[in-house]
Amino acid sequence: MTTKFEKKENFEYWLFNMDNFWDEFFSLIPRELASQLDYSPKSLDHLEAYVLEHYESIDEIRQDSEAKALNALSIYVGETFRKNLGGTWQILLEDETQANFGVPSLKDIGPKKRTDAPIYLVTASISRRRGDYISGIFEYYSK
């Protein structure tokens, strides 16, 4: 079992290496998509289109073989929110009943200082299959 201290250390490692995780994934996606990912709100729709094209279900993206992809997609979504709406990365390790317990999340997003876990935005976009789910949340948080 991983201790709270180890989870915190893993989170710090993740934060420090965030760019490396994204760069590795970025090198694997089509160039056309890569050219559209500029951390703008509109780029979230391009990323979501890619997600919907590659994953039929949440179970598919949660497979061990897709862990790096899910991590990178979550980083991109989180960084797009953070760069445009503000916020700070955190990991909640105190209260296991919290929805975002143990996963990287952003706090203080937008004017109402919301909190969300980008990994859940990515997975929810798969089940909703709208194509603009993530950008819709972005728009909502911007108000």
C-alpha positions in Angstrom: 0.0 0.0 0.0 1.3 3.4 -0.9 1.7 5.8 2.0 0.4 9.4 2.0 4.1 10.5 1.9 4.8 8.4 -1.2 1.7 9.7 -2.9 2.8 13.2 -2.2 6.2 12.5 -3.6 4.7 10.9 -6.7 2.6 14.0 -7.2 5.7 16.2 -6.9 7.5 14.0 -9.4 4.5 14.2 -11.7 4.4 18.0 -11.5 8.1 18.3 -12.1 7.9 16.0 -15.2 4.6 17.2 -16.6 6.2 18.7 -19.7 8.0 15.4 -20.4 4.8 13.3 -20.1 3.0 15.7 -22.5 6.0 15.9 -25.0 6.2 12.1 -25.2 2.5 11.8 -26.1 2.7 14.9 -28.3 5.2 13.1 -30.5 2.8 10.2 -31.0 -0.3 12.1 -32.1 -1.0 13.2 -35.7 0.8 16.4 -36.8 -2.5 18.0 -37.8 -3.8 17.6 -34.2 -0.5 18.6 -32.7 -0.6 21.9 -34.7 -4.1 22.6 -33.3 -3.1 22.2 -29.6 -2.2 25.7 -28.6 -3.8 25.8 -25.1 -6.7 27.8 -26.4 -10.3 27.0 -25.4 -11.0 25.9 -29.0 -8.2 23.4 -28.9 -10.1 21.4 -26.2 -12.6 20.5 -29.0 -9.8 19.2 -31.2 -8.4 17.2 -28.3 -11.9 15.8 -27.5 -12.5 14.8 -31.1 -9.2 12.8 -30.9 -10.3 11.2 -27.7 -13.8 10.2 -29.1 -12.2 8.8 -32.2 -9.8 6.6 -30.2 -11.9 5.5 -27.3 -15.4 4.0 -27.3 -15.7 3.7 -23.5 -14.1 4.8 -20.3 -13.0 1.3 -19.7 -10.8 1.5 -22.9 -8.9 4.6 -21.8 -8.5 3.2 -18.3 -6.6 0.1 -19.5 -3.0 -0.1 -18.3 -1.8 0.2 -21.9 -3.5 3.7 -22.1 -2.2 5.1 -18.8 0.3 7.4 -20.5 -2.2 8.7 -23.0 -4.8 9.4 -20.3 -2.2 11.1 -18.2 -1.1 13.3 -21.1 -4.6 14.1 -22.1 -5.4 15.1 -18.5 -2.3 17.3 -18.3 -3.3 19.1 -21.5 -6.8 19.8 -20.3 -5.6 20.9 -16.9 -2.9 23.2 -18.3 -5.4 24.7 -20.8 -7.7 25.5 -17.9 -4.8 26.8 -15.7 -3.2 29.0 -18.4 -6.5 30.6 -19.3 -8.5 30.6 -16.1 -5.9 30.4 -13.4 -5.7 27.8 -10.8 -3.1 25.7 -9.0 -2.4 21.9 -9.2 -3.0 20.0 -6.0 -3.5 16.5 -4.8 -6.0 15.8 -2.0 -4.7 13.1 0.4 -6.5 13.9 3.7 -10.2 12.9 3.1 -10.8 9.7 1.1 -14.5 10.7 0.7 -13.6 13.7 -1.5 -14.3 13.1 -5.2 -10.8 14.2 -6.3 -9.0 12.2 -3.6 -5.6 11.0 -4.8 -5.7 12.4 -8.3 -4.1 15.6 -9.6 -6.7 18.3 -9.6 -6.8 22.1 -10.1 -8.1 24.4 -7.4 -9.2 28.1 -7.8 -10.2 27.8 -11.4 -11.9 30.9 -12.9 -13.6 33.7 -11.1 -15.6 31.4 -8.8 -12.5 29.5 -7.7 -13.8 26.1 -8.7 -12.0 22.8 -8.3 -11.9 19.9 -10.7 -9.8 16.9 -11.8 -8.9 17.0 -15.5 -8.7 13.2 -15.6 -12.5 13.1 -14.9 -13.2 15.7 -17.6 -11.4 13.5 -20.1 -13.2 10.3 -19.1 -16.6 12.1 -18.8 -16.2 13.4 -22.4 -16.0 9.8 -23.5 -19.3 8.8 -21.9 -21.1 12.0 -23.0 -19.7 11.8 -26.6 -20.7 15.4 -27.4 -17.4 16.7 -28.8 -17.6 19.9 -26.9 -18.1 18.6 -23.3 -14.7 19.8 -22.0 -14.9 23.2 -23.7 -18.4 23.6 -22.3 -17.1 23.0 -18.8 -14.3 25.5 -19.6 -16.9 28.1 -20.7 -18.9 27.5 -17.5 -15.9 27.9 -15.3 -14.9 31.1 -17.0 -18.1 32.9 -15.8 
